[in-house]
Amino acid sequence: MGDVRPRLAVSSCLLGEPVRFNGGHSRDRFVTGPLSEHVDRVPVCPEMEIGLGAPRETLRLERSARGPRLMTRSSRTDLTDRMTAHAESRAAGLDVDGYVFKAKSPSCGLHGIPIHAGGAGTPGAGGARVDADRRDRGLFAGIVVGVHPLLAVEDEGRLHDAVLREAFVERIFAVARLREFLAGDWRARDLVAFHAAHKMQLLAHAPAVYRELGRLVAEAGSRPRDDLAAAYGHAFRTAMAVRASVGRNANVLEHCLGMVGDRLGRVRRADVLDVIGAYRARQVALNVPVTLLRHHARGEGVTYVSGQTYFRPYPDDLGLRNHIAA
């Protein structure tokens, strides 16, 4: 399948824009470096977009009888309603394949954002006392994720982890291919081809959902086109939201070898099996058996295997699939 450019929403500070509370930025090297060559970025800074400016007073989430409130620390201004309205509006019009949020932000954080004890009596006009309760997400991020539960989301901190980075990047490129395909003038046979090209990738993520997708494809000649596109798109995104495992990857590799192996001869086939076994035993990175099998499939002219998105889920120069699974 042809190359696509995912649309990626990114917290503006991660792109180097001076929009943080102190007038600075938090430029992320991966997002502004290797990844930037292959995606179209949509910068978002909810604080600036609701008119707070930079530099600005720091914010935090505080506990209240009405639920967590987004408050300025010193002047005690409640920004919850303003930020909620903006987040709902932003989320309604958001058309992206993934989102990288700023970690630890009371607006944009995705994980472990503290909820502080509220009220004017909090020590030091905002002090350091924190309730035992912790909120999973910042106010803005929580609303966006609630509106788009199948959207691929991460924060820049977690993208430093090789496993999480690989999973996120694979997911946004798969969803971008889906978006581009469904936006075109496709017919039943085109959906069959799209599904066939993604077979191994889907099996590595969610075999049960792959079978559900197969049943949907079988209805391509009889089901209304828009209804089919919505159902297939939802199931495809659901499958890609499941992280691929070492065991499922190894099964996919062995399945592909079965389609290539008869042309390799006993010795070369045994070599590939040994490499897949080493990957299954967590001795080599996934890129080793993938590269070897892709080479053999191309060399032997097995186009069904070499054309699988599994073997090139994103541009090679992103340098992923090079870690050894824990």
N, C-alpha and C positions, 0 to 999 in steps of 0.2 A: 504494500500500500504506500501511497505517496507520503512525503513528509508533511506534517502539520505543525502549526504554531499554537500551542495552548494559550488561552487568555488567562492571565494570572493576576488576581488582585493581591496587592502587597501593601503593608503598612508603609506609609511614605517615608518614615524615618529610616527604614531598612534600605531604602534606595539612596540614602545620603541627603535627603532633604532636611533642612534645619527647622524641624517642626516639633521637637521634643520640648518638654516643659522648661528646660534650661536654655532653649534656643539652639541646641545642638542636634546631632543625628546619631543613628546607630547603624551605619552602613554595614550590610552583610556581604561578605566576600563571595559567597556562593551565588546568592540571588543577583548581585550586581556584576558578577564575573561570568563563570561558565554557563549558568542557566540563562542569563540575559540574552545570550546569542540565539536562543531557540524559542523564546516565549515573548508574547506581547503583554507588557505589564500595565496594570491599572492601579495607579497609586491612590491610597485611601488614608486620610487622617481624620477620624471623626471629631477629635477635639478642635482642630482648625476649622472643620466644616460647620461646626455649630458656633463659630465666631470667637473662640477663646484666645486665639493668637499665640505667638511664641516670642519670648519666654512667657510663661504663665504660672499661675499658682498650681501647686501640685494637687492631685485628686486622690481619693480613695473610696472604697466601698465601705458603708457603715450599716450596721444592723438597725432595723426599726420594726415597729409593729406592722408596717405596710410592706415589709420585705427589704432587701438590700437597697440602699440609696447611694447614688454617686454624688459625693460632696467635695467641695473645695476645703482644704485643710485649715486655712486660717480665717477666711471671711465667712465660712460656714454656709456657702451658697449651695442649694440643692439643684443639681443639674439633671436629675433622673428623668424627669418628664421631657425635657428638651432632647436629651440624648436618646431616649426611647423612641420619640417621634422620628428623629433623624435616622436611627438604625432601621426602623420599620420601613421608612421610605427608601433608604439605600438598599436594603435587602430585597424589596419588591422589584427593583429595577436591575439587580445584579445579574449579569450574564457572563459568568466566567467558569473556567474549568477547575480552578483551585484557588486557594487563598493562603497567603503566608502572613500571619498576624505577629505583632510585637509581643514577645513574652513578658509576663509579669506586670502588664498594664491593667489598671482597673477598668479600662474601656475595652482593650483589645486582647488581653491575656486569655489563653485557652485553658490553662491548668493552674490549680492551686492558688487562686487569687484570694488573699485574706479578707475577711469581713471584720472590720474593727468595731469596737464598742462605740456606739453613737452618742449624741447629746452634747450639750455645751459643757458638761462636767468632765469630759474626757481630758486627761492631763495634757498640758502643753498645747492647747488649741489644736488638738488632733493627735497628740502623744503617740506612744508606742504600744499601748495595750491592745491586744487582739483577742477576739473571742475564739473559742475552740472550734466553732463552725468555720468551714472553709467552702468557698464557692468555686465550682469548677471553672467558670468562665467570667471574663469581664462583661460589663453590661452590653456594650455594642457587639462584641463577638458572640455572646450568648444568643442574641436576637437573630443575628445572621445565620448561625448554625441551626437555630430552631426553624427558621424559614426554609433552609436548604440542608436538610439532614444528611443527604448523600453527597454533599460537596466535599471534595478533598481539602482538608485544612491542616495546617501545622503552624508552629511558631519557629522562629529562627534558631532558638536554642535546641529544639529537638531535631532540626535538620542537620545539626552537627553529628548526629548519630548515623552511621553508615546504613544501618538496616532501615531506619525510618526515612532517611533521605531517598534511598532507592525505591521504597514502597510509594512514597509521595510522588516522585517524578514519574514512575511507571503509570501511576493512576491518572495523572493529569494528561499525559500523552494519549492514553487509551480513551479517555473521555473526550478529548479534543477530536480524535478520529471519529468517534461516534457522532459528535455534534456536527462535524463537517459532512459526514455521510448523510445524516438525517435531514440536513438542510438542502441537500441536492435533489435532483429529479430522479430518485431511485425507484426501481421496480422490484418485483418479487425476486427475480433472479439476482439482482444486485445485493439484496439483503442476504440471500443464501451465500453469496461469495464473501460478503463482509463477515458473516458469522463463521464461515469455514476458515477464513484467514486468522481469526482470533481463537480458534478452538483450543490450541495448546495453552495459550495465555489464560483463558477462562478456566480450563481444567486445573491449572496450577493454583488458582485462587479459590474457586468454589464449584466443584464438580456437580453438586445438586442443582445449583442455579444454571449451570451450563445446560443441563438436561431440560430445565424449564424454558430456557431460551430456544432450545431446539424445537420444543413443542410450538412455541410462538412462530418460529420461522416456517414450520409446516403449515401454518394458517395464512401464510402470506398471500396466497391466491384468492382467499375468500373473506378475510377480515378487512374491515375498513382501514384504509391506509393510515390515517391520523391516529386511530385507536391502536393499531399495531405498533406504530412508531413510539407512542407513549408507553405502551406495555414493554416493548423491547428495550427502550431506553432506560426505564426504571430498573428492570431486571439486570441489564448490563452494568449499570452503576452500582447496583447492590452487590454483584459478583466482584467487581473491582475494589469494593470497600473492604473485602476480606483479604487479609494479608496472605500472600503465598508462603507455603511452608517448605522446609527442606524435603520432607517426604513426598509432597505433591510435585515439587520440582523434579525430584529424581524419577518419579513415576512417568512424568511427561517426557523426560529425556529418554527413558527406556522405551517408551511408546514410539518416539520418533526414530530411535535406533532400529526398531522393528521394521520401519518402512524403508530404511536405508541399508541395513546390515547385510542383506543378501548380495549386495553389489560390492561389499568391502572385502570379502574373504575372511577366513577364520582369524587370522592374526590381527588385522586392523579392527575387526569387530570386537575381539577380546580386549584390545587396547582401550577402545571407547568404553566398554563395560567396566574396565578397571578404573577409569577416570570418574565415571558416574558413581561407582562404589566409593571412591575416595571422597567425592562430594557428599554422598549420603552419610559417610562417617565423619564429616566435618573436618576433613584434612586439606581440602582445596576449596577455593572460591567458586561460586556458580559460573563465573565467566570462563573457567577452564573447560568444563564439558560443553558448555553452550558454544564456545568458539570452535571447538573440535568438531562437533556435530554439524554446525553451520557450514564449516569448510567441506566436510564430506558430502553433505546434501547438495551443495553447489557443484562440487567436482563431479558427482555422479548424476547430476541433472534431475534430482528429485525435487521438482519445483514446489510440490505441495508442502514439503517440509521446509525448504529454504525460504518460502514465501510466508511462513507463519510469523505473525507479529511477535510471538514469544522470543524469537531469535534476534529481533532488533526492536524492542519496545520503545526506544527513545534513541536519540543520536549517540553514536559510539563515543564521541569525544567528551561526553559528560563523565566518563570514567567510573561508572558504577558497576555493581556486581563483582567487585574486586575484594570484598571482605570475606573472611572465613566465618561461617555461622557459628554462633556460640552453642 
